[in-house]
Every structure is written in structure tokens, then in C-alpha cells.
């Protein structure tokens, strides 16, 4: 009953290794019910602990296989190992070749990419060339035509090296665009991700038509939008003016709606005004898609709407449009827009200027945030689903500083509600940081992303640290709400 395998790996000898944590119940404390806890206690599964074990599984009667000593292998032997059936040996050979940095093996690697029998060998040889900085245009171009989709996918990603070089960009863009006919969903997705970095409107137009033609690949549109940050408007204008882009096609309008969402997320009043103008000049199906896309913005909210310079005549006309779907989409977008004199719109908060010391603290906080917090909460502050909630516009960031500092010092335990959504996550404490560092991070997040909350002084952090004293548990939502 205490057998709890948590990992399985193929070893260098070809045996199967099973990592057994050897505990009665493996369950996160948030999910551990009283029933499970009682079962574990009644059946004697709680103790002992620290007795995990590792199983090595081999065929009955087989002699123990020898462990390969790849650390002693010659470069030529390591190149041969890239095509081995055993994944540990392939991956280790690739790592050792890259770590040694001996580019003399590049010709042998190119030969494997071109004529290797094993598809895994061709993949590892191609990636080893990249790791050595020896990937050449001819080899990568040939790998784009490989018989195996995962090799073609890797070649597309590695081709980004050549897209960054002006002299080779046009030729490789043409080679990559030729892969739009590839039937593999993985190849299609990597193609869109790679070419999304081009910054070239003609390429983005070609990708938009490609995405529209592949509605079954549900991740393709997201991959497409992810590469268009701050470049949505030129593409939206070009597609709206393209006679080959139908106004009543559902998939085509879904692409336009995604672009409108990105523009609303930018919170740029001129960009949002352009979306409204395009919607007002469009047939009902396209207008509905544009308005609904903008209304689905995750960054423009009723509490922090996009502030237009003046009352938008285009939007007022859309609210009175004869088509009911257009009026309904306009109604959903309405709370996300504000302009001078609009009834019920929240007043715009004005942040008090930072002093020189507070500005220095804010700048230091940005560096600390990106290094410590950015991987989870992301540089843009919008969090990462399944890992960390958003900080931008979060009531725990812009509310009382006493709560923000407590969360930073001691962490927080879910469930906790952020912007109306409940997160069952734990945040580790940052109490090992100095008072100055904690004040810098909290000052940064309370004044970044349009926030206007008060900065935090090191003395304030020190006072809370002294008041709370030693604490090993993260705060709960109930506890934090009691803190003024």
C-alpha cells in the first residue's frame, strides 16, 4: 500500500528505473480531505518516512547489462551514439558533444542529418549542430524536407537563426512558407510560431490566410496571435481591405476578433478607436466579431477601462445597429470604454509622483521582480494559468500595502480569489530577502502596469516583519482580509 511510484526512466543500461517515494498518501495539503487523512492514519500508512527506494527492472535470467562509459567516448563514438535506440545514451551523447564544444565533429553530424537511418539520430545530430553554433543553411534547409515531422519541426525552429540574418531572411522565409502544405499539426504550429517573429506584414498576411484555412488545428490561432504583440493593427487594416478575406466567413472573423482582442489588450486609445471605426464600416458578422473580440480583453476592464479622447460616434452608432448581434456585442464592450463625460465611468486615478529614492527603489524592484517573480507571474504581470495568478490590477497588489508585504514575506496559501477567480495555489515566501529588497519589489508591482498604489518603504517592511515575528505558514485569504 505504500508503493508510490513518482517517476520512471530508461537507464543507460537499458533497464527500467522506478523511483518510489514510499509514502501512504501523496496529496497536496489543499486537496487532503479528512477521509484520506483518517485512512492513512488508521491503516498505518503515515510512518515511517524517509524510506524511498529505487527499483531497477531487468528481464528474468538476463545477465546484468554493462553501463556505457560515454564520458570516456571519443567524439566519433559520441556521434554514433546519437542514433542509439536508448534515449539516455542519445541525450547524453548530445549533451557531451555540445559541452565539449569541438566543432571538428560538424561534418560527421551533417552526414547523419543528411543520410542517417534513424530519425532520432537525424534529430539529435541537427540539434547538436545548433548547440555547437555550427548549423549551416544547407543542412537546415535539407532537414526541412525530412520524412519525419518531428525532424522538420526542429529544423523550422532552428531556421530562426537565418531569419535573424538580413542576407538570408528572404530565402528562408520562402522555404518556410512552402511548408504551409505540410499535413503535420506540429509542423504547422512551429511554422506559425517561427514566422510570427518575422515582423513582416506580407509574411503575416500569408500566415493569416494559412491559419484561416486550418480550423481543425485548434492551437494554430493562439500560436499566430502570440507573435503579433503590438503589430495587430497594420494586419487588421490589411485584412479588412483584402477582397480575398470574406466578411461573412466564421473562421476569417475569428481571426479578426483575435486581433481586436490584442488591440484592446494594448489599451491604446487610438488602436481601439480604429477597431470601432472598422466595425462601424463592416457587415454585421464582421462587426460582431470585432466588437466581441475587443470585449474579451483580459487587460481592459470595467475597473480600468480604455480611455478614449472623446465620445466615439462610431461606437454610439454600433450600439444602435439594426442587427441584434452587433448591439449585443457593443453592449458587452461598453463597460470597457470610457471617455470624458461618460456617465458611470470610473474616475481616472492619478498616482502621486515618486521621490528620487522611491524611483530608485522602483527601478531596483523591476530587476528583482524579473529575476525572482517573473517566471511565474510573467514580466507583463498577467500570470500564467495553472502556475500563478495575475498581479496586474490584482486587489492584493493595489490594496493595503500591509497585505502585499505580508504575502511577499511569508507567502500565501490557496484557495484565494484574485480578480473574481479562485486559485488553489501556494506562493512560497520571500522572507529571505532584505527589507530593502522586499520594499523594492512591492513598490514596483504597486506602481507598474498602470497601478497608482502607494510605494513601500524598507522601514514599513521591517515593522511588519517584527510585528509578525517568525512564521512558517503562508497567509490564507481569511487571515489577510482581517489585516487593515
VOGU-3710 file (C-alpha; in Angstrom, 3 decimals, decimal comma):
1> xxxxxxxxxx> 0,000/0,000/0,000  2,954/2,343/0,436  4,258/1,782/-3,094  4,048/5,252/-4,675  5,963/5,400/-7,981  6,570/9,006/-8,985  8,978/8,618/-11,905  10,060/6,031/-14,461  13,197/6,324/-16,589  15,121/4,211/-19,045
11> xxxxxxxxxx> 18,632/3,896/-17,676  21,925/3,901/-19,568  21,965/0,102/-19,333  18,510/-0,228/-20,886  16,889/-1,228/-17,590  13,737/0,437/-16,288  14,289/2,528/-13,155  11,297/3,237/-10,902  11,505/5,937/-8,271  9,256/5,003/-5,337
21> xxxxxxxxxx> 8,553/7,764/-2,805  7,154/5,080/-0,463  4,524/7,060/1,408  0,988/6,097/2,408  -0,802/9,057/0,856  0,635/11,514/-1,629  -1,655/14,520/-1,678  -1,276/18,284/-1,626  -2,482/19,721/1,651  -5,140/21,786/-0,135
31> xxxxxxxxxx> -6,681/18,595/-1,505  -6,132/16,305/1,505  -9,594/15,502/2,841  -10,337/14,359/6,373  -11,336/10,980/4,920  -7,955/10,468/3,268  -6,087/11,612/6,361  -8,040/9,151/8,557  -7,489/6,295/6,092  -3,759/6,938/6,160
41> xxxxxxxxxx> -3,657/7,037/9,955  -5,946/4,037/10,597  -4,041/1,785/8,198  -0,613/2,719/9,480  0,454/4,414/6,280  1,774/7,628/7,853  5,091/6,247/9,124  7,870/5,517/8,595  9,102/8,228/6,260  12,467/8,770/4,523
51> xxxxxxxxxx> 12,462/5,214/3,184  12,024/5,838/-0,511  13,681/3,385/-2,823  14,817/2,919/-6,416  13,865/-0,218/-8,354  15,903/-1,498/-11,299  13,795/-3,734/-13,518  15,552/-6,159/-15,895  14,395/-9,309/-17,731  14,445/-12,557/-15,716
61> xxxxxxxxxx> 17,586/-14,575/-16,314  19,320/-11,864/-18,296  22,909/-11,024/-17,385  23,334/-7,537/-15,940  23,988/-5,241/-18,890  27,084/-3,093/-18,883  26,870/0,629/-18,313  28,281/2,583/-21,270  31,081/4,965/-20,285  30,195/7,833/-22,572
71> xxxxxxxxxx> 32,378/10,152/-20,530  35,351/8,255/-21,993  33,982/8,010/-25,544  35,704/9,673/-28,483  33,849/12,385/-30,418  33,290/9,963/-33,301  31,817/7,386/-30,925  29,506/10,006/-29,427  28,235/10,914/-32,896  27,405/7,232/-33,365
81> xxxxxxxxxx> 25,559/7,194/-30,026  23,123/9,841/-31,345  21,363/7,091/-33,307  21,140/4,570/-30,456  17,718/3,152/-29,511  18,327/4,028/-25,852  17,163/7,601/-25,223  19,531/8,155/-22,287  22,504/7,377/-24,477  21,313/9,646/-27,303
91> xxxxxxxxxx> 20,603/12,585/-24,998  23,818/12,165/-23,028  25,894/11,955/-26,206  24,318/15,179/-27,471  24,975/16,927/-24,160  28,614/15,826/-24,047  29,268/16,882/-27,643  27,813/20,345/-27,004  29,626/20,738/-23,688  32,966/19,817/-25,230
101> xxxxxxxxxx> 32,410/22,374/-27,992  34,539/20,521/-30,553  33,270/21,714/-33,941  35,534/19,222/-35,710  32,605/16,773/-35,491  30,375/19,075/-37,573  30,971/17,237/-40,904  30,078/13,899/-39,311  26,931/15,438/-37,783  25,892/16,874/-41,157
111> xxxxxxxxxx> 26,305/13,427/-42,675  23,949/11,966/-40,043  21,360/14,702/-40,708  21,526/14,058/-44,452  21,695/10,279/-44,568  21,165/8,842/-41,099  18,859/5,798/-40,974  17,474/6,672/-37,534  15,077/9,619/-37,394  16,086/10,168/-33,761
121> xxxxxxxxxx> 19,703/10,241/-34,878  18,939/12,874/-37,501  17,096/14,961/-34,900  19,895/14,780/-32,327  22,571/15,493/-34,932  20,657/18,567/-36,118  20,198/19,872/-32,566  23,842/19,149/-31,739  24,896/21,278/-34,699  22,740/24,079/-33,344
131> xxxxxxxxxx> 24,221/23,682/-29,868  27,731/23,890/-31,306  26,866/27,002/-33,318  27,621/25,012/-36,481  24,165/24,761/-38,051  24,566/25,774/-41,690  21,873/26,912/-44,109  22,202/23,953/-46,496  21,845/21,336/-43,735  18,867/23,056/-42,109
141> xxxxxxxxxx> 17,178/23,587/-45,467  17,578/19,886/-46,261  16,153/18,952/-42,846  13,033/20,979/-43,654  12,268/18,199/-46,164  12,948/15,289/-43,782  10,488/12,384/-43,846  9,758/12,655/-40,097  7,550/15,522/-38,855  9,496/15,980/-35,618
151> xxxxxxxxxx> 12,713/16,488/-37,554  11,027/19,043/-39,819  9,630/20,775/-36,729  13,100/21,074/-35,189  14,504/22,353/-38,479  11,863/25,094/-38,612  12,756/26,230/-35,109  16,487/26,207/-35,878  15,809/28,181/-39,070  15,139/31,199/-36,851
161> xxxxxxxxxx> 18,942/31,624/-36,841  18,796/32,513/-40,531  15,644/34,625/-40,298  17,642/36,900/-37,980  20,262/37,450/-40,708  19,202/40,043/-43,313  21,167/38,347/-46,084  19,383/35,017/-45,594  15,979/36,121/-44,302  14,150/36,281/-47,653
171> xxxxxxxxxx> 15,376/32,888/-48,881  14,477/31,110/-45,650  11,123/32,844/-45,378  10,278/31,475/-48,816  11,423/27,971/-47,826  9,345/28,071/-44,659  6,222/29,415/-46,336  6,427/26,463/-48,718  5,715/24,228/-45,705  2,160/25,556/-45,385
181> xxxxxxxxxx> 1,084/22,442/-47,291  2,643/20,185/-44,647  -0,049/17,892/-43,155  1,559/17,623/-39,702  -0,147/19,761/-36,999  3,162/20,013/-35,132  4,943/21,313/-38,215  2,116/23,767/-38,866  2,267/25,134/-35,346  6,047/25,558/-35,287
191> xxxxxxxxxx> 5,860/27,211/-38,704  3,462/29,849/-37,360  5,488/30,352/-34,178  8,724/30,792/-36,107  7,402/33,067/-38,848  5,484/35,066/-36,251  8,829/36,573/-35,284  9,400/37,966/-38,771  7,759/41,360/-38,207  6,993/41,431/-41,931
201> xxxxxxxxxx> 3,438/42,370/-42,927  3,454/40,304/-46,139  4,503/37,214/-44,179  1,861/37,891/-41,520  -0,807/38,205/-44,214  0,238/34,842/-45,624  0,082/33,319/-42,135  -3,377/34,790/-41,527  -4,703/33,089/-44,659  -2,943/29,882/-43,610
211> xxxxxxxxxx> -4,478/29,938/-40,109  -7,915/30,571/-41,557  -7,515/27,539/-43,832  -6,651/25,224/-40,881  -9,611/25,453/-38,470  -9,071/21,890/-37,219  -5,687/22,820/-35,696  -7,112/24,446/-32,569  -3,765/25,774/-31,294  -2,732/27,419/-34,531
221> xxxxxxxxxx> -4,586/30,703/-33,977  -3,099/31,124/-30,485  0,364/30,486/-31,893  -0,328/33,098/-34,562  -1,555/35,773/-32,143  1,362/35,187/-29,764  3,803/36,576/-32,333  1,847/39,730/-33,182  2,185/41,765/-29,996  1,981/45,494/-30,855
231> xxxxxxxxxx> 1,681/44,684/-34,577  -2,008/43,737/-34,737  -3,309/46,997/-36,213  -1,472/47,008/-39,586  -2,513/43,398/-40,130  -6,123/44,105/-39,151  -6,259/47,025/-41,595  -4,717/44,920/-44,367  -7,127/42,011/-43,858  -10,157/44,304/-43,687
241> xxxxxxxxxx> -9,130/45,785/-47,046  -8,302/42,409/-48,627  -11,054/41,324/-51,053  -9,932/37,710/-50,567  -10,788/37,924/-46,853  -14,537/37,207/-46,695  -16,681/39,335/-44,402  -19,144/36,574/-43,531  -16,766/33,651/-43,011  -16,769/32,430/-39,401
251> xxxxxxxxxx> -13,122/31,356/-39,336  -11,970/34,574/-41,010  -13,908/36,637/-38,487  -12,475/34,614/-35,619  -9,009/35,741/-36,714  -10,161/39,369/-36,847  -11,707/39,004/-33,398  -8,379/37,758/-32,026  -6,615/40,779/-33,484  -9,236/43,077/-31,938
261> xxxxxxxxxx> -8,665/41,428/-28,562  -4,931/42,080/-28,839  -5,579/45,724/-29,655  -7,931/46,094/-26,682  -5,273/44,449/-24,508  -2,809/47,113/-25,657  -5,080/49,720/-24,040  -4,042/52,128/-26,810  -6,994/54,524/-27,328  -6,127/55,157/-30,983
271> xxxxxxxxxx> -5,927/51,444/-31,748  -9,264/50,764/-30,032  -10,850/53,703/-31,877  -9,662/52,152/-35,139  -11,316/48,832/-34,213  -14,581/50,710/-33,603  -14,280/52,510/-36,953  -13,678/49,239/-38,802  -16,626/47,610/-37,027  -18,896/50,521/-37,918
281> xxxxxxxxxx> -17,949/50,186/-41,591  -18,317/46,384/-41,687  -21,200/43,985/-42,374  -22,921/42,606/-39,228  -20,935/39,340/-38,994  -17,559/41,077/-39,135  -18,672/43,932/-36,876  -19,901/41,436/-34,286  -16,576/39,559/-34,363  -14,541/42,747/-33,934
291> xxxxxxxxxx> -16,648/44,017/-31,032  -16,799/40,619/-29,316  -13,033/40,203/-29,685  -12,359/43,587/-28,103  -14,875/42,847/-25,339  -12,997/39,624/-24,469  -9,926/41,661/-23,478  -8,256/40,484/-20,293  -6,478/43,804/-19,685  -9,175/46,366/-20,385
301> xxxxxxxxxx> -11,678/46,021/-17,551  -14,638/47,887/-16,135  -12,424/48,998/-13,243  -9,642/50,163/-15,588  -11,241/50,879/-18,968  -9,613/52,140/-22,143  -9,925/55,922/-22,010  -10,799/57,430/-25,382  -10,119/61,095/-26,115  -13,742/61,870/-26,948
311> xxxxxxxxxx> -17,174/60,287/-27,228  -16,831/57,779/-30,124  -19,503/58,372/-32,765  -18,704/55,005/-34,378  -19,411/53,159/-31,143  -22,643/55,009/-30,473  -23,808/54,069/-33,969  -22,893/50,417/-33,337  -24,983/50,393/-30,164  -27,973/51,324/-32,356
321> xxxxxxxxxx> -27,128/48,952/-35,213  -30,183/47,188/-36,714  -28,505/43,780/-36,240  -29,155/42,375/-32,752  -25,779/40,502/-32,526  -23,934/43,760/-33,208  -25,877/45,575/-30,483  -25,271/42,722/-28,026  -21,505/42,716/-28,690  -21,391/46,505/-28,339
331> xxxxxxxxxx> -23,176/46,254/-25,005  -20,511/43,832/-23,718  -17,744/46,174/-24,827  -19,372/49,296/-23,378  -18,122/48,907/-19,757  -14,549/48,552/-21,023  -14,572/52,005/-22,645  -14,560/55,440/-21,054  -14,429/58,992/-22,376  -14,837/62,484/-20,926
341> xxxxxxxxxx> -18,379/62,937/-19,698  -19,421/59,286/-19,947  -21,992/58,547/-17,278  -20,961/55,932/-14,721  -17,354/55,655/-15,930  -14,824/55,324/-13,085  -12,693/58,367/-12,450  -9,096/58,030/-13,519  -6,758/57,568/-10,578  -3,715/59,813/-10,565
351> xxxxxxxxxx> -0,575/58,452/-8,972  1,423/60,673/-6,661  4,893/61,306/-8,124  7,658/59,108/-6,760  10,534/60,727/-4,927  14,074/60,133/-6,157  14,554/57,398/-3,533  11,243/55,767/-4,425  12,085/55,884/-8,150  15,424/54,176/-7,444
361> xxxxxxxxxx> 13,573/51,570/-5,399  11,072/51,054/-8,235  13,907/50,531/-10,740  15,651/48,060/-8,445  12,318/46,310/-7,907  11,885/45,773/-11,639  15,190/43,890/-11,803  14,354/41,821/-8,730  10,843/41,085/-9,977  12,035/39,824/-13,352
371> xxxxxxxxxx> 14,632/37,584/-11,710  12,545/36,230/-8,836  8,858/36,584/-9,703  8,730/36,940/-13,483  8,884/33,232/-14,309  5,561/32,633/-12,560  3,712/35,941/-12,650  5,333/36,798/-16,024  7,027/40,084/-16,988  3,682/41,522/-18,097
381> xxxxxxxxxx> 2,117/40,748/-14,696  -0,783/38,747/-16,108  0,280/35,487/-14,509  0,433/32,023/-16,024  -2,601/29,791/-15,913  -2,062/26,841/-13,590  1,063/28,383/-12,080  0,414/31,894/-10,763  -2,473/34,396/-10,735  -2,188/37,867/-12,285
391> xxxxxxxxxx> -0,659/40,767/-10,383  -1,788/43,457/-12,835  -4,959/45,026/-11,402  -4,948/42,476/-8,549  -6,690/43,698/-5,408  -3,919/42,063/-3,339  -1,323/44,273/-5,052  -3,182/47,575/-5,263  -4,942/47,213/-1,889  -3,443/47,844/1,564
401> xxxxxxxxxx> 0,349/47,654/1,490  0,265/45,743/4,773  -1,298/42,784/2,914  1,061/42,999/-0,066  4,119/42,965/2,197  2,816/40,056/4,281  2,293/37,978/1,139  5,831/38,789/-0,027  7,403/37,987/3,351  5,549/34,803/4,255
411> xxxxxxxxxx> 3,809/33,571/1,112  0,151/32,771/0,653  -1,943/29,586/0,685  -4,881/28,931/-1,581  -7,732/28,981/-2,062  -7,533/32,706/-2,751  -9,721/34,836/-5,011  -7,956/37,173/-7,454  -9,989/39,369/-9,809  -13,067/37,239/-9,236
421> xxxxxxxxxx> -11,387/33,885/-9,887  -10,415/31,388/-7,189  -6,882/29,965/-7,333  -5,919/26,792/-5,469  -2,216/27,590/-5,429  0,527/28,258/-2,904  3,096/31,037/-3,205  6,446/30,490/-1,440  7,739/33,157/0,965  10,366/35,733/0,005
431> xxxxxxxxxx> 11,323/36,419/3,619  14,964/35,593/2,931  15,196/38,874/1,019  16,233/42,013/2,875  13,751/44,705/3,892  15,145/46,917/1,119  14,639/44,181/-1,495  11,083/43,389/-0,373  10,228/47,084/-0,394  11,684/47,410/-3,909
441> xxxxxxxxxx> 9,640/44,503/-5,320  6,403/45,611/-3,663  6,949/49,211/-4,740  7,477/48,035/-8,304  4,346/45,873/-8,550  2,212/48,566/-6,847  3,262/51,185/-9,435  3,747/49,133/-12,609  1,058/48,173/-15,189  -0,896/51,399/-14,623
451> xxxxxxxxxx> -1,156/50,923/-10,848  -1,312/54,009/-8,668  -0,884/52,455/-5,207  1,477/53,907/-2,619  5,149/52,857/-2,670  6,585/50,790/0,181  9,471/51,902/2,393  12,032/49,475/3,892  11,057/50,686/7,374  7,463/49,600/6,696
461> xxxxxxxxxx> 8,656/46,101/5,751  10,869/45,927/8,844  7,953/46,908/11,082  5,709/44,171/9,659  8,495/41,608/9,893  8,943/42,484/13,583  5,197/42,590/14,266  4,508/39,153/12,754  7,640/37,506/14,096  8,699/34,015/13,000
471> xxxxxxxxxx> 6,054/32,498/10,737  6,451/29,348/8,669  2,968/29,131/7,134  1,720/31,153/4,201  -1,191/33,521/4,808  -4,726/32,454/4,000  -7,257/34,732/2,348  -9,296/34,840/5,547  -6,279/35,994/7,572  -5,259/38,640/5,055
481> xxxx> -8,719/40,168/4,882  -8,501/40,858/8,615  -5,349/42,955/8,101  -6,169/46,659/7,690
//
